[in-house]
Amino acid sequence: MEKSVEILSKKIWDELSIAEREGIAAMLQPMDSVRDVNEEYVEQRTFGQRAADGVAKMAGSWSFILLFLASLLMWAFLNTEILGPRHKAFDPYPYVFLNLVLSMLAAVQAPIIMMSQNRQNARDRLDAEIDHEVNVRAEVAIQSVDERIQMLAQKLDESTRLLLTHKQIGT
């Protein structure tokens, strides 16, 4: 029986067209390398882009928020409780200088964070493009495999009929 399957398999392979053989061989070869978003996007950042990402990462962390809150409380405590009674406060209540510093910080920090968000959006678009490319490749490969399986199933049915006919004639 194994010998007849081997002969049958060889016969089916021989009956395939050159294009079909090449298609099967191509499917058995590993696919071209898949694009990597890290190689295409992250590693090609300029110094300014890396700096913007670093600022956004740091400014959006709990460490920054807690450190900033502690700094504000210390500023207020120093100017109100320690230096205020001695009339040596460098920024007495209502903290006009602190307000100026916070406004300047916000004026610089906001565009930097927006640049980083724009870069992240572009990276997400590239990631979606690569995902789509992989999905299309997979769909094409699955369709091709499905077509081959259907063709092989038909050939197997034909071969089974031939074997049964041959077996009935032989008995």
Residue pairs with C-beta under 8 A, 6 or more apart in sequence:
4 163
8 159
8 163
11 159
12 152
12 155
12 156
12 159
13 21
15 155
16 24
20 148
20 151
23 144
23 148
24 148
27 141
27 144
27 145
27 148
31 137
31 141
34 130
34 133
34 134
35 130
35 133
36 130
37 123
37 126
37 127
37 130
40 126
41 122
41 123
41 126
42 123
45 53
45 119
49 115
49 119
51 112
52 112
52 113
52 115
52 116
52 119
53 116
53 119
55 109
55 112
55 113
55 116
56 112
56 113
56 116
56 117
57 116
58 64
59 109
59 113
60 113
72 98
75 91
75 95
75 98
76 95
76 98
78 89
79 89
79 90
79 91
79 92
79 93
79 95
80 89
80 92
80 93
83 89
83 90
84 92
84 93
90 97
91 97
91 98
